[in-house]
């Protein structure tokens, strides 16, 4: 409910956040020398990104791998599955 109070500064529309989660190995590191930025690379990150982009606003979209690890958590709602590369 709190997120519904956050507005985009230019359009004043409510911010609609989507989150994607996947579990697995990644490689991380700093990119750049002038203004270094931390980045994460690998299939796990790519899958998480696809989970986010195919998810619904206001929801956390998790892969089957992550769901299997967190299946004891409450309030899971099945989406019927979404095919991601």
LUMTINU-322958 format. One record per residue: residue in one letter; x, y, z of N, C-alpha, C, CB in turn. Coordinates in pm, whole numbers, plus 32768, in hexadecimal, padded with zeros to 4 digits. Glycine has a CB too. Example, Ala and Ser with C-alpha at 12.3 -4.5 7.8 and 13.67 -1.06 7.14 Angstrom:
# residues 2
<pt><code>A</code><n_u>8527</n_u><n_v>7DC7</n_v><n_w>830C</n_w><ca_u>84CE</ca_u><ca_v>7E3E</ca_v><ca_w>830C</ca_w><c_u>8528</c_u><c_v>7EB6</c_v><c_w>830C</c_w><cb_u>846B</cb_u><cb_v>7E41</cb_v><cb_w>8389</cb_w></pt>
<pt><code>S</code><n_u>8505</n_u><n_v>7F1F</n_v><n_w>82C4</n_w><ca_u>8557</ca_u><ca_v>7F96</ca_v><ca_w>82CA</ca_w><c_u>850A</c_u><c_v>8003</c_v><c_w>8313</c_w><cb_u>8580</cb_u><cb_v>7FC4</cb_v><cb_w>823C</cb_w></pt>
//
This chain:
# residues 85
<pt><code>X</code><n_u>8051</n_u><n_v>7F88</n_v><n_w>8000</n_w><ca_u>8000</ca_u><ca_v>8000</ca_v><ca_w>8000</ca_w><c_u>8055</c_u><c_v>807E</c_v><c_w>8000</c_w><cb_u>7FA4</cb_u><cb_v>8000</cb_v><cb_w>8077</cb_w></pt>
<pt><code>X</code><n_u>80C8</n_u><n_v>8079</n_v><n_w>8042</n_w><ca_u>811E</ca_u><ca_v>80EF</ca_v><ca_w>8047</ca_w><c_u>8150</c_u><c_v>8114</c_v><c_w>7FBD</c_w><cb_u>8195</cb_u><cb_v>80D5</cb_v><cb_w>80A5</cb_w></pt>
<pt><code>X</code><n_u>8170</n_u><n_v>80B0</n_v><n_w>7F6B</n_w><ca_u>81A3</ca_u><ca_v>80CB</ca_v><ca_w>7EE4</ca_w><c_u>813E</c_u><c_v>8119</c_v><c_w>7E90</c_w><cb_u>81C7</cb_u><cb_v>8048</cb_v><cb_w>7E9D</cb_w></pt>
<pt><code>X</code><n_u>80C0</n_u><n_v>810A</n_v><n_w>7EAB</n_w><ca_u>8058</ca_u><ca_v>8152</ca_v><ca_w>7E60</ca_w><c_u>805D</c_u><c_v>81E8</c_v><c_w>7E79</c_w><cb_u>7FCE</cb_u><cb_v>811D</cb_v><cb_w>7E84</cb_w></pt>
<pt><code>X</code><n_u>80A4</n_u><n_v>8211</n_v><n_w>7EE1</n_w><ca_u>80B0</ca_u><ca_v>829F</ca_v><ca_w>7F01</ca_w><c_u>8124</c_u><c_v>82E1</c_v><c_w>7EB8</c_w><cb_u>80C0</cb_u><cb_v>82B2</cb_v><cb_w>7F95</cb_w></pt>
<pt><code>X</code><n_u>817D</n_u><n_v>8290</n_v><n_w>7E7C</n_w><ca_u>81F1</ca_u><ca_v>82C7</ca_v><ca_w>7E36</ca_w><c_u>81C8</c_u><c_v>82EB</c_v><c_w>7DA8</c_w><cb_u>8267</cb_u><cb_v>8261</cb_v><cb_w>7E35</cb_w></pt>
<pt><code>X</code><n_u>81E2</n_u><n_v>8367</n_v><n_w>7D81</n_w><ca_u>81B9</ca_u><ca_v>8399</ca_v><ca_w>7CFD</ca_w><c_u>8233</c_u><c_v>83B8</c_v><c_w>7CA7</c_w><cb_u>8161</cb_u><cb_v>8418</cb_v><cb_w>7D0D</cb_w></pt>
<pt><code>X</code><n_u>8225</n_u><n_v>83A4</n_v><n_w>7C25</n_w><ca_u>828D</ca_u><ca_v>83CB</ca_v><ca_w>7BC7</ca_w><c_u>8295</c_u><c_v>8463</c_v><c_w>7BC6</c_w><cb_u>826F</cb_u><cb_v>8393</cb_v><cb_w>7B37</cb_w></pt>
<pt><code>X</code><n_u>830E</n_u><n_v>849C</n_v><n_w>7BCE</n_w><ca_u>8318</ca_u><ca_v>852E</ca_v><ca_w>7BD8</ca_w><c_u>82E7</c_u><c_v>8579</c_v><c_w>7B5D</c_w><cb_u>83A4</cb_u><cb_v>8553</cb_v><cb_w>7BF2</cb_w></pt>
<pt><code>X</code><n_u>82F2</n_u><n_v>853C</n_v><n_w>7AE7</n_w><ca_u>82CC</ca_u><ca_v>8582</ca_v><ca_w>7A6D</ca_w><c_u>8239</c_u><c_v>8570</c_v><c_w>7A49</c_w><cb_u>8320</cb_u><cb_v>8553</cb_v><cb_w>79FB</cb_w></pt>
<pt><code>X</code><n_u>8200</n_u><n_v>84F9</n_v><n_w>7A5E</n_w><ca_u>8176</ca_u><ca_v>84DE</ca_v><ca_w>7A36</ca_w><c_u>8114</c_u><c_v>84DA</c_v><c_w>7AAA</c_w><cb_u>816F</cb_u><cb_v>845C</cb_v><cb_w>79EC</cb_w></pt>
<pt><code>X</code><n_u>8149</n_u><n_v>84D1</n_v><n_w>7B23</n_w><ca_u>80F7</ca_u><ca_v>84C7</ca_v><ca_w>7B9D</ca_w><c_u>80A7</c_u><c_v>8444</c_v><c_w>7BA3</c_w><cb_u>8097</cb_u><cb_v>853D</cb_v><cb_w>7BA6</cb_w></pt>
<pt><code>X</code><n_u>80C7</n_u><n_v>83E5</n_v><n_w>7B4A</n_w><ca_u>8087</ca_u><ca_v>8362</ca_v><ca_w>7B4E</ca_w><c_u>80C6</c_u><c_v>830E</c_v><c_w>7BBC</c_w><cb_u>8093</cb_u><cb_v>831B</cb_v><cb_w>7AC5</cb_w></pt>
<pt><code>X</code><n_u>807A</n_u><n_v>82B0</n_v><n_w>7BF2</n_w><ca_u>80AC</ca_u><ca_v>8257</ca_v><ca_w>7C59</ca_w><c_u>8119</c_u><c_v>81FD</c_v><c_w>7C21</c_w><cb_u>803B</cb_u><cb_v>8203</cb_v><cb_w>7C94</cb_w></pt>
<pt><code>X</code><n_u>8185</n_u><n_v>81ED</n_v><n_w>7C6E</n_w><ca_u>81F1</ca_u><ca_v>8194</ca_v><ca_w>7C46</ca_w><c_u>81BE</c_u><c_v>8105</c_v><c_w>7C4B</c_w><cb_u>826E</cb_u><cb_v>81A6</cb_v><cb_w>7CA2</cb_w></pt>
<pt><code>X</code><n_u>81DA</n_u><n_v>80B8</n_v><n_w>7BE2</n_w><ca_u>81AE</ca_u><ca_v>802C</ca_v><ca_w>7BDC</ca_w><c_u>822A</c_u><c_v>7FD5</c_v><c_w>7BD0</c_w><cb_u>814B</cb_u><cb_v>8014</cb_v><cb_w>7B64</cb_w></pt>
<pt><code>X</code><n_u>8250</n_u><n_v>7F93</n_v><n_w>7C3C</n_w><ca_u>82CD</ca_u><ca_v>7F47</ca_v><ca_w>7C43</ca_w><c_u>82B4</c_u><c_v>7EB4</c_v><c_w>7C25</c_w><cb_u>830D</cb_u><cb_v>7F55</cb_v><cb_w>7CCE</cb_w></pt>
<pt><code>X</code><n_u>830F</n_u><n_v>7E79</n_v><n_w>7BD6</n_w><ca_u>8310</ca_u><ca_v>7DE9</ca_v><ca_w>7BBC</ca_w><c_u>8395</c_u><c_v>7DB3</c_v><c_w>7BEC</c_w><cb_u>82F8</cb_u><cb_v>7DC9</cb_v><cb_w>7B24</cb_w></pt>
<pt><code>X</code><n_u>8395</n_u><n_v>7D3C</n_v><n_w>7C28</n_w><ca_u>840F</ca_u><ca_v>7CFE</ca_v><ca_w>7C59</ca_w><c_u>8417</c_u><c_v>7C71</c_v><c_w>7C20</c_w><cb_u>8414</cb_u><cb_v>7CFC</cb_v><cb_w>7CF5</cb_w></pt>
<pt><code>X</code><n_u>848F</n_u><n_v>7C4A</n_v><n_w>7BF1</n_w><ca_u>84A8</ca_u><ca_v>7BC2</ca_v><ca_w>7BC2</ca_w><c_u>8516</c_u><c_v>7B83</c_v><c_w>7C14</c_w><cb_u>84CC</cb_u><cb_v>7BC2</cb_v><cb_w>7B2E</cb_w></pt>
<pt><code>X</code><n_u>8503</n_u><n_v>7B06</n_v><n_w>7C3C</n_w><ca_u>8567</ca_u><ca_v>7ABF</ca_v><ca_w>7C8D</ca_w><c_u>8586</c_u><c_v>7A36</c_v><c_w>7C52</c_w><cb_u>8538</cb_u><cb_v>7AB1</cb_v><cb_w>7D1E</cb_w></pt>
<pt><code>X</code><n_u>8606</n_u><n_v>7A14</n_v><n_w>7C4F</n_w><ca_u>8634</ca_u><ca_v>7990</ca_v><ca_w>7C26</ca_w><c_u>86AA</c_u><c_v>796D</c_v><c_w>7C80</c_w><cb_u>865B</cb_u><cb_v>798B</cb_v><cb_w>7B8D</cb_w></pt>
<pt><code>X</code><n_u>86C5</n_u><n_v>78ED</n_v><n_w>7C90</n_w><ca_u>872F</ca_u><ca_v>78BF</ca_v><ca_w>7CE8</ca_w><c_u>879A</c_u><c_v>7877</c_v><c_w>7C97</c_w><cb_u>86F7</cb_u><cb_v>7863</cb_v><cb_w>7D57</cb_w></pt>
<pt><code>X</code><n_u>8819</n_u><n_v>7899</n_v><n_w>7CB0</n_w><ca_u>8887</ca_u><ca_v>7856</ca_v><ca_w>7C6B</ca_w><c_u>8908</c_u><c_v>78A3</c_v><c_w>7C76</c_w><cb_u>8864</cb_u><cb_v>7842</cb_v><cb_w>7BDA</cb_w></pt>
<pt><code>X</code><n_u>896B</n_u><n_v>7877</n_v><n_w>7C2A</n_w><ca_u>89EF</ca_u><ca_v>78B5</ca_v><ca_w>7C2D</ca_w><c_u>89F2</c_u><c_v>7934</c_v><c_w>7BDA</c_w><cb_u>8A58</cb_u><cb_v>7852</cb_v><cb_w>7BF9</cb_w></pt>
<pt><code>X</code><n_u>8A42</n_u><n_v>7994</n_v><n_w>7C06</n_w><ca_u>8A5A</ca_u><ca_v>7A10</ca_v><ca_w>7BBC</ca_w><c_u>8AEC</c_u><c_v>7A36</c_v><c_w>7BCA</c_w><cb_u>89FE</cb_u><cb_v>7A82</cb_v><cb_w>7BEF</cb_w></pt>
<pt><code>X</code><n_u>8B16</n_u><n_v>7A90</n_v><n_w>7B74</n_w><ca_u>8B9A</ca_u><ca_v>7ACE</ca_v><ca_w>7B7D</ca_w><c_u>8B81</c_u><c_v>7B63</c_v><c_w>7B91</c_w><cb_u>8BF3</cb_u><cb_v>7AB2</cb_v><cb_w>7AFB</cb_w></pt>
<pt><code>X</code><n_u>8BCD</n_u><n_v>7BA0</n_v><n_w>7BEB</n_w><ca_u>8BB9</ca_u><ca_v>7C2E</ca_v><ca_w>7C04</ca_w><c_u>8C3D</c_u><c_v>7C78</c_v><c_w>7BFF</c_w><cb_u>8B75</cb_u><cb_v>7C44</cb_v><cb_w>7C8C</cb_w></pt>
<pt><code>X</code><n_u>8C35</n_u><n_v>7CFA</n_v><n_w>7BEC</n_w><ca_u>8CAE</ca_u><ca_v>7D49</ca_v><ca_w>7BE9</ca_w><c_u>8C92</c_u><c_v>7DDB</c_v><c_w>7BD1</c_w><cb_u>8D0C</cb_u><cb_v>7D16</cb_v><cb_w>7B80</cb_w></pt>
<pt><code>X</code><n_u>8CFA</n_u><n_v>7E2C</n_v><n_w>7BDB</n_w><ca_u>8CF1</ca_u><ca_v>7EBB</ca_v><ca_w>7BC0</ca_w><c_u>8D11</c_u><c_v>7ED5</c_v><c_w>7B2F</c_w><cb_u>8D50</cb_u><cb_v>7F0A</cb_v><cb_w>7C1C</cb_w></pt>
<pt><code>X</code><n_u>8CC2</n_u><n_v>7F2A</n_v><n_w>7AF0</n_w><ca_u>8CD3</ca_u><ca_v>7F4D</ca_v><ca_w>7A64</ca_w><c_u>8CF6</c_u><c_v>7FE1</c_v><c_w>7A5D</c_w><cb_u>8C52</cb_u><cb_v>7F2C</cb_v><cb_w>7A11</cb_w></pt>
<pt><code>X</code><n_u>8D60</n_u><n_v>8001</n_v><n_w>7A15</n_w><ca_u>8D89</ca_u><ca_v>808C</ca_v><ca_w>7A03</ca_w><c_u>8DF4</c_u><c_v>80B6</c_v><c_w>7A65</c_w><cb_u>8D12</cb_u><cb_v>80E6</cb_v><cb_w>7A10</cb_w></pt>
<pt><code>X</code><n_u>8E3B</n_u><n_v>8122</n_v><n_w>7A42</n_w><ca_u>8EA5</ca_u><ca_v>8153</ca_v><ca_w>7A9A</ca_w><c_u>8E88</c_u><c_v>81E0</c_v><c_w>7ACE</c_w><cb_u>8F2A</cb_u><cb_v>8153</cb_v><cb_w>7A51</cb_w></pt>
<pt><code>X</code><n_u>8E4B</n_u><n_v>8235</n_v><n_w>7A7C</n_w><ca_u>8E29</ca_u><ca_v>82BC</ca_v><ca_w>7AAA</ca_w><c_u>8DBA</c_u><c_v>82BA</c_v><c_w>7B11</c_w><cb_u>8E00</cb_u><cb_v>8314</cb_v><cb_w>7A34</cb_w></pt>
<pt><code>X</code><n_u>8D4F</n_u><n_v>8276</n_v><n_w>7AF0</n_w><ca_u>8CDB</ca_u><ca_v>826B</ca_v><ca_w>7B48</ca_w><c_u>8CB2</c_u><c_v>81D7</c_v><c_w>7B4C</c_w><cb_u>8C64</cb_u><cb_v>82C6</cb_v><cb_w>7B17</cb_w></pt>
<pt><code>X</code><n_u>8CFB</n_u><n_v>8186</n_v><n_w>7B9A</n_w><ca_u>8CE0</ca_u><ca_v>80F6</ca_v><ca_w>7B9A</ca_w><c_u>8C53</c_u><c_v>80D5</c_v><c_w>7BCA</c_w><cb_u>8D46</cb_u><cb_v>80AE</cb_v><cb_w>7BF1</cb_w></pt>
<pt><code>X</code><n_u>8C18</n_u><n_v>8072</n_v><n_w>7B89</n_w><ca_u>8B92</ca_u><ca_v>8043</ca_v><ca_w>7BAE</ca_w><c_u>8B98</c_u><c_v>7FAD</c_v><c_w>7BC2</c_w><cb_u>8B29</cb_u><cb_v>8069</cb_v><cb_w>7B41</cb_w></pt>
<pt><code>X</code><n_u>8B50</n_u><n_v>7F7F</n_v><n_w>7C25</n_w><ca_u>8B49</ca_u><ca_v>7EF1</ca_v><ca_w>7C44</ca_w><c_u>8AE2</c_u><c_v>7EB0</c_v><c_w>7BE8</c_w><cb_u>8B25</cb_u><cb_v>7EDA</cb_v><cb_w>7CD9</cb_w></pt>
<pt><code>X</code><n_u>8B06</n_u><n_v>7E41</n_v><n_w>7BA9</n_w><ca_u>8AAB</ca_u><ca_v>7DF9</ca_v><ca_w>7B4F</ca_w><c_u>8AAD</c_u><c_v>7D64</c_v><c_w>7B6D</c_w><cb_u>8AD0</cb_u><cb_v>7E12</cb_v><cb_w>7ABC</cb_w></pt>
<pt><code>X</code><n_u>8A3F</n_u><n_v>7D23</n_v><n_w>7B47</n_w><ca_u>8A31</ca_u><ca_v>7C92</ca_v><ca_w>7B57</ca_w><c_u>8A18</c_u><c_v>7C58</c_v><c_w>7ACC</c_w><cb_u>89BC</cb_u><cb_v>7C6D</cb_v><cb_w>7BBB</cb_w></pt>
<pt><code>X</code><n_u>8A5D</n_u><n_v>7BE9</n_v><n_w>7AAD</n_w><ca_u>8A53</ca_u><ca_v>7BAA</ca_v><ca_w>7A29</ca_w><c_u>8A34</c_u><c_v>7B15</c_v><c_w>7A37</c_w><cb_u>8AD5</cb_u><cb_v>7BBD</cb_v><cb_w>79D9</cb_w></pt>
<pt><code>X</code><n_u>89FA</n_u><n_v>7ADC</n_v><n_w>79D0</n_w><ca_u>89E6</ca_u><ca_v>7A4C</ca_v><ca_w>79C9</ca_w><c_u>8957</c_u><c_v>7A26</c_v><c_w>79A9</c_w><cb_u>8A0E</cb_u><cb_v>7A0D</cb_v><cb_w>7A4B</cb_w></pt>
<pt><code>X</code><n_u>8943</n_u><n_v>79A5</n_v><n_w>7990</n_w><ca_u>88BE</ca_u><ca_v>7972</ca_v><ca_w>796E</ca_w><c_u>8859</c_u><c_v>798D</c_v><c_w>79DB</c_w><cb_u>88C5</cb_u><cb_v>78DD</cb_v><cb_w>7952</cb_w></pt>
<pt><code>X</code><n_u>8884</n_u><n_v>7986</n_v><n_w>7A59</n_w><ca_u>8828</ca_u><ca_v>799F</ca_v><ca_w>7AC9</ca_w><c_u>87F2</c_u><c_v>7A2E</c_v><c_w>7AC3</c_w><cb_u>886E</cb_u><cb_v>7987</cb_v><cb_w>7B50</cb_w></pt>
<pt><code>X</code><n_u>884A</n_u><n_v>7A8C</n_v><n_w>7AAB</n_w><ca_u>881E</ca_u><ca_v>7B18</ca_v><ca_w>7AA1</ca_w><c_u>87C4</c_u><c_v>7B2E</c_v><c_w>7A29</c_w><cb_u>8898</cb_u><cb_v>7B76</cb_v><cb_w>7A99</cb_w></pt>
<pt><code>X</code><n_u>87E6</n_u><n_v>7AF0</n_v><n_w>79B9</n_w><ca_u>8793</ca_u><ca_v>7AFB</ca_v><ca_w>7941</ca_w><c_u>8708</c_u><c_v>7AC2</c_v><c_w>7959</c_w><cb_u>87D6</cb_u><cb_v>7AB4</cb_v><cb_w>78CA</cb_w></pt>
<pt><code>X</code><n_u>8701</n_u><n_v>7A50</n_v><n_w>799D</n_w><ca_u>867F</ca_u><ca_v>7A13</ca_v><ca_w>79BB</ca_w><c_u>862E</c_u><c_v>7A6B</c_v><c_w>7A19</c_w><cb_u>8691</cb_u><cb_v>7987</cb_v><cb_w>79F9</cb_w></pt>
<pt><code>X</code><n_u>866F</n_u><n_v>7AA1</n_v><n_w>7A80</n_w><ca_u>8629</ca_u><ca_v>7AFC</ca_v><ca_w>7ADC</ca_w><c_u>85F2</c_u><c_v>7B75</c_v><c_w>7A93</c_w><cb_u>8688</cb_u><cb_v>7B28</cb_v><cb_w>7B4D</cb_w></pt>
<pt><code>X</code><n_u>8641</n_u><n_v>7BA9</n_v><n_w>7A35</n_w><ca_u>8614</ca_u><ca_v>7C1C</ca_v><ca_w>79E6</ca_w><c_u>859A</c_u><c_v>7BF8</c_v><c_w>7992</c_w><cb_u>8685</cb_u><cb_v>7C4D</cb_v><cb_w>798B</cb_w></pt>
<pt><code>X</code><n_u>859A</n_u><n_v>7B81</n_v><n_w>7958</n_w><ca_u>8525</ca_u><ca_v>7B55</ca_v><ca_w>7909</ca_w><c_u>84AC</c_u><c_v>7B3D</c_v><c_w>7962</c_w><cb_u>8547</cb_u><cb_v>7AD5</cb_v><cb_w>78BA</cb_w></pt>
<pt><code>X</code><n_u>84C4</n_u><n_v>7B0C</n_v><n_w>79DB</n_w><ca_u>8455</ca_u><ca_v>7AF9</ca_v><ca_w>7A39</ca_w><c_u>8415</c_u><c_v>7B80</c_v><c_w>7A59</c_w><cb_u>8486</cb_u><cb_v>7AB4</cb_v><cb_w>7ABC</cb_w></pt>
<pt><code>X</code><n_u>8469</n_u><n_v>7BE6</n_v><n_w>7A6A</n_w><ca_u>8437</ca_u><ca_v>7C6C</ca_v><ca_w>7A86</ca_w><c_u>83E8</c_u><c_v>7CA3</c_v><c_w>7A0F</c_w><cb_u>84AB</cb_u><cb_v>7CCB</cb_v><cb_w>7AA9</cb_w></pt>
<pt><code>X</code><n_u>8421</n_u><n_v>7C97</n_v><n_w>7998</n_w><ca_u>83E2</ca_u><ca_v>7CD5</ca_v><ca_w>7924</ca_w><c_u>835F</c_u><c_v>7C91</c_v><c_w>78FB</c_w><cb_u>8441</cb_u><cb_v>7CD2</cb_v><cb_w>78AF</cb_w></pt>
<pt><code>X</code><n_u>834B</n_u><n_v>7C13</n_v><n_w>7921</n_w><ca_u>82CE</ca_u><ca_v>7BCE</ca_v><ca_w>78FF</ca_w><c_u>826B</c_u><c_v>7BCE</c_v><c_w>7974</c_w><cb_u>82EB</cb_u><cb_v>7B3D</cb_v><cb_w>78D4</cb_w></pt>
<pt><code>X</code><n_u>8294</n_u><n_v>7C06</n_v><n_w>79E6</n_w><ca_u>823E</ca_u><ca_v>7C08</ca_v><ca_w>7A5C</ca_w><c_u>81D8</c_u><c_v>7C78</c_v><c_w>7A58</c_w><cb_u>8293</cb_u><cb_v>7C15</cb_v><cb_w>7AD9</cb_w></pt>
<pt><code>X</code><n_u>817D</n_u><n_v>7C72</n_v><n_w>7AB7</n_w><ca_u>8116</ca_u><ca_v>7CD8</ca_v><ca_w>7AC4</ca_w><c_u>8144</c_u><c_v>7D46</c_v><c_w>7B23</c_w><cb_u>8093</cb_u><cb_v>7C9A</cb_v><cb_w>7AF5</cb_w></pt>
<pt><code>X</code><n_u>811C</n_u><n_v>7DC2</n_v><n_w>7B0A</n_w><ca_u>813F</ca_u><ca_v>7E2E</ca_v><ca_w>7B66</ca_w><c_u>8108</c_u><c_v>7E12</c_v><c_w>7BF2</c_w><cb_u>8109</cb_u><cb_v>7EB5</cb_v><cb_w>7B31</cb_w></pt>
<pt><code>X</code><n_u>8159</n_u><n_v>7E34</n_v><n_w>7C56</n_w><ca_u>812E</ca_u><ca_v>7E20</ca_v><ca_w>7CE0</ca_w><c_u>8143</c_u><c_v>7D91</c_v><c_w>7D12</c_w><cb_u>809F</cb_u><cb_v>7E44</cb_v><cb_w>7CEE</cb_w></pt>
<pt><code>X</code><n_u>8187</n_u><n_v>7D3F</n_v><n_w>7CC4</n_w><ca_u>819B</ca_u><ca_v>7CB2</ca_v><ca_w>7CE8</ca_w><c_u>822E</c_u><c_v>7C8E</c_v><c_w>7CE4</c_w><cb_u>814C</cb_u><cb_v>7C57</cb_v><cb_w>7C8A</cb_w></pt>
<pt><code>X</code><n_u>8252</n_u><n_v>7C24</n_v><n_w>7D2C</n_w><ca_u>82D7</ca_u><ca_v>7BE9</ca_v><ca_w>7D27</ca_w><c_u>82C9</c_u><c_v>7B67</c_v><c_w>7CD9</c_w><cb_u>8314</cb_u><cb_v>7BD2</cb_v><cb_w>7DB7</cb_w></pt>
<pt><code>X</code><n_u>8308</n_u><n_v>7B5F</n_v><n_w>7C66</n_w><ca_u>82FF</ca_u><ca_v>7AEB</ca_v><ca_w>7C0E</ca_w><c_u>837B</c_u><c_v>7A96</c_v><c_w>7C26</c_w><cb_u>82F2</cb_u><cb_v>7B16</cb_v><cb_w>7B76</cb_w></pt>
<pt><code>X</code><n_u>836A</n_u><n_v>7A1A</n_v><n_w>7C51</n_w><ca_u>83DC</ca_u><ca_v>79C3</ca_v><ca_w>7C70</ca_w><c_u>83E0</c_u><c_v>794C</c_v><c_w>7C12</c_w><cb_u>83D7</cb_u><cb_v>7993</cb_v><cb_w>7D02</cb_w></pt>
<pt><code>X</code><n_u>8459</n_u><n_v>791B</n_v><n_w>7BF9</n_w><ca_u>846A</ca_u><ca_v>78A4</ca_v><ca_w>7BA6</ca_w><c_u>8445</c_u><c_v>7828</c_v><c_w>7BF7</c_w><cb_u>84FB</cb_u><cb_v>789B</cb_v><cb_w>7B72</cb_w></pt>
<pt><code>X</code><n_u>8435</n_u><n_v>77BA</n_v><n_w>7BB2</n_w><ca_u>8416</ca_u><ca_v>773C</ca_v><ca_w>7BF5</ca_w><c_u>8486</c_u><c_v>7716</c_v><c_w>7C56</c_w><cb_u>8401</cb_u><cb_v>76CB</cb_v><cb_w>7B8E</cb_w></pt>
<pt><code>X</code><n_u>8503</n_u><n_v>772F</n_v><n_w>7C2F</n_w><ca_u>8575</ca_u><ca_v>7710</ca_v><ca_w>7C85</ca_w><c_u>856B</c_u><c_v>775C</c_v><c_w>7D09</c_w><cb_u>85F9</cb_u><cb_v>7734</cb_v><cb_w>7C3E</cb_w></pt>
<pt><code>X</code><n_u>854E</n_u><n_v>77DC</n_v><n_w>7D03</n_w><ca_u>8542</ca_u><ca_v>782D</ca_v><ca_w>7D7D</ca_w><c_u>84C7</c_u><c_v>7803</c_v><c_w>7DCD</c_w><cb_u>8539</cb_u><cb_v>78C2</cb_v><cb_w>7D5A</cb_w></pt>
<pt><code>X</code><n_u>8459</n_u><n_v>77E8</n_v><n_w>7D89</n_w><ca_u>83E0</ca_u><ca_v>77BC</ca_v><ca_w>7DCF</ca_w><c_u>83F9</c_u><c_v>773B</c_v><c_w>7E1D</c_w><cb_u>836D</cb_u><cb_v>77A7</cb_v><cb_w>7D6B</cb_w></pt>
<pt><code>X</code><n_u>8442</n_u><n_v>76DE</n_v><n_w>7DE1</n_w><ca_u>845F</ca_u><ca_v>7660</ca_v><ca_w>7E26</ca_w><c_u>84AF</c_u><c_v>7676</c_v><c_w>7EA6</c_w><cb_u>84AB</cb_u><cb_v>7601</cb_v><cb_w>7DC8</cb_w></pt>
<pt><code>X</code><n_u>8507</n_u><n_v>76D9</n_v><n_w>7EA5</n_w><ca_u>8555</ca_u><ca_v>76F9</ca_v><ca_w>7F1D</ca_w><c_u>8503</c_u><c_v>7742</c_v><c_w>7F87</c_w><cb_u>85CE</cb_u><cb_v>774C</cb_v><cb_w>7EF8</cb_w></pt>
<pt><code>X</code><n_u>849E</n_u><n_v>778B</n_v><n_w>7F5B</n_w><ca_u>844E</ca_u><ca_v>77DE</ca_v><ca_w>7FB6</ca_w><c_u>83BF</c_u><c_v>77AE</c_v><c_w>7FC5</c_w><cb_u>844D</cb_u><cb_v>786D</cb_v><cb_w>7F86</cb_w></pt>
<pt><code>X</code><n_u>83A4</n_u><n_v>7731</n_v><n_w>7FA2</n_w><ca_u>8319</ca_u><ca_v>7701</ca_v><ca_w>7F9E</ca_w><c_u>82D4</c_u><c_v>7705</c_v><c_w>8026</c_w><cb_u>8316</cb_u><cb_v>7675</cb_v><cb_w>7F69</cb_w></pt>
<pt><code>X</code><n_u>8322</n_u><n_v>770A</n_v><n_w>8093</n_w><ca_u>82E6</ca_u><ca_v>7712</ca_v><ca_w>8118</ca_w><c_u>82AE</c_u><c_v>779D</c_v><c_w>8135</c_w><cb_u>834E</cb_u><cb_v>76EE</cb_v><cb_w>8182</cb_w></pt>
<pt><code>X</code><n_u>82D5</n_u><n_v>7802</n_v><n_w>80E6</n_w><ca_u>82A2</ca_u><ca_v>788A</ca_v><ca_w>80FB</ca_w><c_u>820D</c_u><c_v>7890</c_v><c_w>80DB</c_w><cb_u>82F1</cb_u><cb_v>78F0</cb_v><cb_w>80A3</cb_w></pt>
<pt><code>X</code><n_u>81CB</n_u><n_v>78EC</n_v><n_w>811A</n_w><ca_u>813A</ca_u><ca_v>78F9</ca_v><ca_w>8107</ca_w><c_u>8119</c_u><c_v>7951</c_v><c_w>808E</c_w><cb_u>80F9</cb_u><cb_v>7933</cb_v><cb_w>8185</cb_w></pt>
<pt><code>X</code><n_u>809C</n_u><n_v>794C</n_v><n_w>8066</n_w><ca_u>8061</ca_u><ca_v>79A6</ca_v><ca_w>8003</ca_w><c_u>8097</c_u><c_v>7995</c_v><c_w>7F75</c_w><cb_u>8077</cb_u><cb_v>7A32</cb_v><cb_w>802E</cb_w></pt>
<pt><code>X</code><n_u>80B3</n_u><n_v>791A</n_v><n_w>7F4B</n_w><ca_u>80DA</ca_u><ca_v>7903</ca_v><ca_w>7EC0</ca_w><c_u>805D</c_u><c_v>7901</c_v><c_w>7E6B</c_w><cb_u>8129</cb_u><cb_v>787F</cb_v><cb_w>7EB1</cb_w></pt>
<pt><code>X</code><n_u>8062</n_u><n_v>793F</n_v><n_w>7DF7</n_w><ca_u>7FF3</ca_u><ca_v>793E</ca_v><ca_w>7D9A</ca_w><c_u>8027</c_u><c_v>790F</c_v><c_w>7D14</c_w><cb_u>7FB0</cb_u><cb_v>79CA</cb_v><cb_w>7D8F</cb_w></pt>
<pt><code>X</code><n_u>7FF5</n_u><n_v>789F</n_v><n_w>7CE5</n_w><ca_u>8023</ca_u><ca_v>7867</ca_v><ca_w>7C66</ca_w><c_u>7FFA</c_u><c_v>78BF</c_v><c_w>7BF1</c_w><cb_u>7FEC</cb_u><cb_v>77D9</cb_v><cb_w>7C52</cb_w></pt>
<pt><code>X</code><n_u>8052</n_u><n_v>78CF</n_v><n_w>7B8F</n_w><ca_u>8032</ca_u><ca_v>791F</ca_v><ca_w>7B19</ca_w><c_u>8010</c_u><c_v>78C6</c_v><c_w>7AA1</c_w><cb_u>80A8</cb_u><cb_v>797A</cb_v><cb_w>7AF5</cb_w></pt>
<pt><code>X</code><n_u>801F</n_u><n_v>7845</n_v><n_w>7AB5</n_w><ca_u>8008</ca_u><ca_v>77E9</ca_v><ca_w>7A46</ca_w><c_u>8086</c_u><c_v>77D2</c_v><c_w>79F5</c_w><cb_u>7F9B</cb_u><cb_v>781D</cb_v><cb_w>79ED</cb_w></pt>
<pt><code>X</code><n_u>80F2</n_u><n_v>7813</n_v><n_w>7A1D</n_w><ca_u>8172</ca_u><ca_v>7801</ca_v><ca_w>79DA</ca_w><c_u>8184</c_u><c_v>785F</c_v><c_w>7966</c_w><cb_u>8181</cb_u><cb_v>7774</cb_v><cb_w>79AC</cb_w></pt>
<pt><code>X</code><n_u>81FE</n_u><n_v>788E</n_v><n_w>7958</n_w><ca_u>8224</ca_u><ca_v>78E4</ca_v><ca_w>78E9</ca_w><c_u>82A5</c_u><c_v>78AF</c_v><c_w>78B1</c_w><cb_u>8231</cb_u><cb_v>797A</cb_v><cb_w>7915</cb_w></pt>
<pt><code>X</code><n_u>82AD</n_u><n_v>789A</n_v><n_w>782F</n_w><ca_u>8326</ca_u><ca_v>7867</ca_v><ca_w>77F0</ca_w><c_u>838A</c_u><c_v>78D8</c_v><c_w>77DD</c_w><cb_u>8305</cb_u><cb_v>7824</cb_v><cb_w>7769</cb_w></pt>
<pt><code>X</code><n_u>8400</n_u><n_v>78C9</n_v><n_w>7816</n_w><ca_u>846D</ca_u><ca_v>7929</ca_v><ca_w>7802</ca_w><c_u>84E5</c_u><c_v>78E1</c_v><c_w>77CB</c_w><cb_u>8490</cb_u><cb_v>7973</cb_v><cb_w>7886</cb_w></pt>
<pt><code>X</code><n_u>8536</n_u><n_v>7927</n_v><n_w>777D</n_w><ca_u>85AC</ca_u><ca_v>78E9</ca_v><ca_w>773F</ca_w><c_u>861D</c_u><c_v>78DF</c_v><c_w>77A4</c_w><cb_u>85DA</cb_u><cb_v>7938</cb_v><cb_w>76C5</cb_w></pt>
//
